[in-house]
Amino acid sequence: MRAVDLIAKKRAGEVLTDEEINSLIQGYVANDVPDYQMAAFLMAVCFSGMNAQETAGLTIAMLQSGDVVDLSDIPGVKVDKHSTGGVGDTTTLAVGPMVAACGGKVAKMSGRGLGHTGGTLDKLESIPGLIIELPLEQFKQQVREISLAIVGQTGNLVPADKKLYALRDVTSTVNSLPLIASSIMSKKLASGADAIVLDVKTGSGAFAETLEQAKALASTMVDIGRRLGKKVVAIITDMNQPLGLAVGNALEVREAIELLSGKLSSGDPLYEVCMLLAGKMLLLSGQAGSETEARAKLVKSIESGAALAKFREMVAAQGGDFTYIDSVKINELCAVKRHIPVFLPYSGHVQRIDAQKVGLAAQLIGAGRSKKDDAIDPAVGLVMHKRLGEPVSPQEPVCTLYVNDDLNADAAIALLTQGIEIEHRAQRMVYAVLD
């Protein structure tokens, strides 16, 4: 079947069969379908959309374009979690050890950060010596032995997605629900987990800026997973401000260690989202029978030190210097040449925090990438001192930059002051006039 005919069919809003979608995807991976035709097809999808069956068919075609990890020889239910991307989202570093400490099997393949969102692999690599590229058998053996491994994706995992994403990035076809859902789920399903918890972000720092968009994306991904026989749960969480206070790589590792050490408590946004995600993972893996039981187990894993010990065990297993998993020594990884406090010129309460601008500010000073081959500085980033609704005055900083190079510091400060809005009252200079 000719690619041009499938492009025309989708442009007309018609439904493609699984066979037609598979033919197009496999042809593209084999270089029989050129970039210009695939770009036309992607644009047709952006305008005409895909129904649930087409989106599942696209996911399967992408999934089958490369290796599929088989974890069936590891006892128990293997569980994974995925975030659609956010700022200060340190959940994987805390949730993985918590679930493993409670008896779950966490086999996770993660990605790197790009743009304003952080990447789990970059955060882990801020720990000296830690290796994220493990041979598949070593990855599986680690899950068998300590119930936890967080690594990079294998080289031939979903090659169709690698090609398609690069093309979408330069043809303005990223923003399409079926393309986003199939991209995420093809990688998650190829990683071999039996159960997946999806953390779908919504707000100023997320792809899905509105709750309606987030619900549509979550529903689509859950439907794909269930069509392929997986246990899938989606949770929609807020990204209208950074989830944690730290935004950076070593800084976020430090905050994860603080959570695992019991220094964050009930009510803290990062703590609560971690509890929710980890609780769902325990339920899906059969390690808890109710939300109440799951939370009790997770709280105990922190209070007993078991969760922090599991994180230390994973770091050691992957070649990292586990002595840094300490609330004092971890500060060495966050050491920078200069700390720059950021002040706002008036008093009031924090009314709005543009999480995307916060993430971009951290990227500007070296904590993130604008291109995939950009180098990052693991120590730099920023720490927020205020959350939404909290009072602030000109005498106290809203955040502090951690910098090693002043080159983009002023631009980062400008972004932050644009992105943080204060609800304030102008000073009354005249109270009354009596004639």
Secondary structure, 3 states (H helix, E strand, C coil): CCHHHHHHHHHCCCCCCHHHHHHHHHHHHCCCCCHHHHHHHHHHHHHHCCCHHHHHHHHHHHHCCCECCCCCCCCCCEEEEEECCCCCCCHHHHHHHHHHHCCCEEEEEECCCECCECCHHHHHCCCCCCCCCCCHHHHHHHHHHHCEEEEECCCCECHHHHHHHHHHHHCCCCCCHHHHHHHHHHHHHHCCCCEEEEEEEECCCCCECCHHHHHHHHHHHHHHHHHCCCEEEEEEEECCCCCCCEEECHHHHHHHHHHHCCCCCCCCHHHHHHHHHHHHHHHHCCCCCCHHHHHHHHHHHHHCCHHHHHHHHHHHHCCCCHHHCCCCCHHHHCCCCEEEEECCCCCEEEEEECHHHHHHHHHHHHHCCCCCCCCCCCCCEEEECCCCCCEECCCCCCEEEEECCHHHHHHHHHHHHHHEEEECCCCCCCCCCCC
